[in-house]
Amino acid sequence: MTPRLPYSLILGVASALVTVFLVPLAMRLALRIGAVAQPGARHVHRDPVPRLGGLAMAAGVLGVSWACYLLPGPAHHLDPRFLLGLTLASIPILALGVVDDARGTSPLAKLGVQACAAVVLAQYGFGVHVVTNPLGDPIAAGWLNLPLTIVWVLVVTNAINLIDGLDGLAAGVVLIAAMTLWWTGRVHQDFYVMFLAAPLAGATLGFLRWNFPRARAFMGDTGSQFLGLALAAISLLENRKGTATVTLLLPLVALFLPIADGVLAFARRAASGEPVFRADSSHIHHRLLHLGLSPRNATLLMWGVSLALALVAIALEGRPRRAGWITLASLAAVLWIAFEVLEGVERRRRRSTSTSSS
């Protein structure tokens, strides 16, 4: 089946509308069960904001996808295995997210549920079936498929969760990444990827109606973990064919900013002897705020970086894999330099603050 742009547009618009109209219901539920983000030292909002916006996005993505599959149309003849797998994997993620937004949960509980969701995805055909080889042909993953799938889901899910620190930031980053995956699916004539990426992009766009600074609703862990799972699943769906161009390399470039921020956060805490799962105020977006940027400008800047990385990923399509690895290495070096510069600026700011206060 040849993918068609108008059908993807219908999916995206429908998902956006469902999300826009369901967010107020999610806000009421959040207020009823106490899933409300209170102002604090690590937060930039000044008033209590209801969470659970992720439930509206999940309904937009999964509800619209199932409706289009069940109704007559191009999606009616698809194999429902992938959609069923994503739905079943999302249920424990959403349930955990609601509990976490209302009462809090332990990091180990989150990792355990995320790993279980990854296992469910693997059972329904998602997985790292091939591994990119910078020196030659892709290598079949074989028995490593399941552990690599679990690692990928954990990395992407927690990366989106960690970057959700400013109004609109995570939703915009996921919107850009979903559009990149949609474009990759279109280039590969892969209707399954387009079928899932389009409503994901639509849901995040619709949620920005409520989440763009100043936000009236937050997605909460319910939303950030669902979005991370959906992104991980769609990129794994891209990987299933095992061809030279369909690997995790391009999604890795497109998602480089949130993944790198998460990896740096864990490495920073481990190096300082702090618990790696303890929240702090040293993420990239926090450092941009320390430099004097407003929350809105910091969000727009990180959207711009994410868009630039998405364009790099698209430009790498069809190029030799070695070019992709060189690009990844260059991006890592640039980010490390930028992080060191931000670290130095923050140290000078702290010294200046301590000097003036004394």
Buried (B, 14 or more C-beta within 10 A) or exposed (E): EEBEEEBBEBBBBBBBBBBBBBBBEBBEBBBEBEBBBEEEEEBBBEEEBBBBBBBBBBBBBBBBBBBBBEEEEBBEEBEBEBBBBBBBBBEBBBEBBBBBBBEEBEEEEBBBBBBBBBBBBBBBBBBBBBBBBBEEEBEEBEEBBBBBBBBBBBBBBBBBBBBBBBBBBBBBBBBBBBBBBBBBBBBBEBBBBBBBBBBBBBBBBBBBBBBBBBBBBBBBBBBBBBBBBBBBBBBBBBBBBBEBBBBBBBBBBBBBBBBBBBBBBEEBBEEEEEEEBEEEEBBBBBBBBBEEBEBBEBBBBBBEBBBEBBBBBBEBEEBEBEBBBBBBEEBEEEBEEEBEEBEEEBEEEEEEEEEEEE
